[in-house]
């Protein structure tokens, strides 16, 4: 397959950024970026670590992507692929916060 400059220029001319695409790009950045955060903490502590910021980025990214696919694109595949991760991320965030709260008051549950 050969891509020449005219194909690239044509593709760039048809590239349109809408407010909903910005929401989708931000969601993609958040959802993907969480793995870099997780990698950083894992390397820092030399063990697998899922920091609180990972779960916040998961919830934010999933919610933004879900909003993009529901309102901006109306794409059932995108809706289905982002619907479940929103709930899993919220569950894990709540679990993380509950566990952290117990540790702060000295109880182990």
C-alpha positions in Angstrom: 0.0 0.0 0.0 1.4 3.3 -1.0 0.4 6.6 0.6 1.5 9.7 -1.2 1.3 13.3 -0.2 -1.9 14.0 -2.1 -3.7 11.3 -0.1 -2.5 12.8 3.2 -3.5 16.3 2.2 -6.9 15.1 1.1 -7.4 13.3 4.4 -6.4 16.5 6.3 -8.8 18.6 4.3 -11.7 16.4 5.4 -10.7 16.5 9.0 -13.2 18.5 11.0 -13.1 19.0 14.7 -16.4 19.5 16.5 -17.1 20.1 20.1 -18.2 16.5 20.5 -15.0 15.3 18.9 -13.1 17.3 21.5 -15.1 15.5 24.2 -14.2 12.2 22.6 -10.5 13.1 22.2 -10.4 14.2 25.9 -12.0 10.9 26.9 -9.6 8.9 24.9 -6.6 10.9 26.4 -7.9 10.3 29.9 -8.7 6.6 29.4 -5.4 5.9 27.7 -3.4 8.1 30.0 -4.4 6.2 33.0 -2.1 3.4 32.0 0.9 5.7 31.9 0.0 6.8 35.5 -0.3 3.1 36.5 3.0 2.3 34.9 4.7 5.3 36.6 3.5 4.1 40.1 4.4 0.5 39.4 7.9 1.5 38.4 8.2 3.8 41.4 7.2 1.3 44.0 8.6 -1.8 42.1 5.2 -3.6 42.5 1.9 -3.4 40.7 0.1 -0.3 42.0 -3.4 1.0 41.0 -3.3 4.6 42.3 -6.5 6.6 43.0 -5.7 8.8 40.0 -6.0 5.7 37.8 -9.6 5.2 38.9 -10.5 8.9 38.6 -9.0 8.9 35.0 -10.9 5.7 34.3 -14.3 7.1 35.4 -13.6 10.5 33.7 -12.4 8.9 30.4 -15.2 6.4 30.3 -17.9 9.0 31.0 -16.5 11.4 28.4 -16.3 8.6 25.8 -19.8 7.4 26.6 -21.1 11.0 26.3 -19.3 11.3 22.9 -20.8 8.0 21.6 -24.3 8.7 22.9 -24.7 12.4 22.0 -21.9 13.3 19.5 -21.8 10.2 17.3 -24.9 8.1 18.2 -22.8 4.9 17.7 -24.1 1.8 19.3 -20.7 0.0 19.2 -19.0 2.9 21.0 -21.9 3.0 23.5 -21.7 -0.7 24.3 -17.9 -0.7 24.5 -17.9 2.2 27.0 -21.0 1.5 29.0 -19.6 -1.4 31.2 -16.2 0.3 31.9 -18.0 3.3 33.5 -19.6 1.1 36.1 -16.5 -1.0 36.8 -14.4 2.1 37.2 -17.0 3.7 39.5 -17.2 0.5 41.6 -13.4 0.3 41.8 -13.1 4.0 42.7 -15.7 3.7 45.5 -14.0 0.5 46.8 -10.7 2.3 46.8 -12.1 5.3 48.6 -13.8 3.1 51.2 -10.7 1.1 51.8 -8.6 4.2 52.1 -11.1 5.7 54.5 -11.0 2.7 56.8 -7.2 2.8 56.8 -7.3 6.5 57.9 -9.4 5.8 60.9 -7.3 2.8 61.9 -9.8 0.0 61.2 -9.3 -2.8 58.8 -12.9 -3.5 58.2 
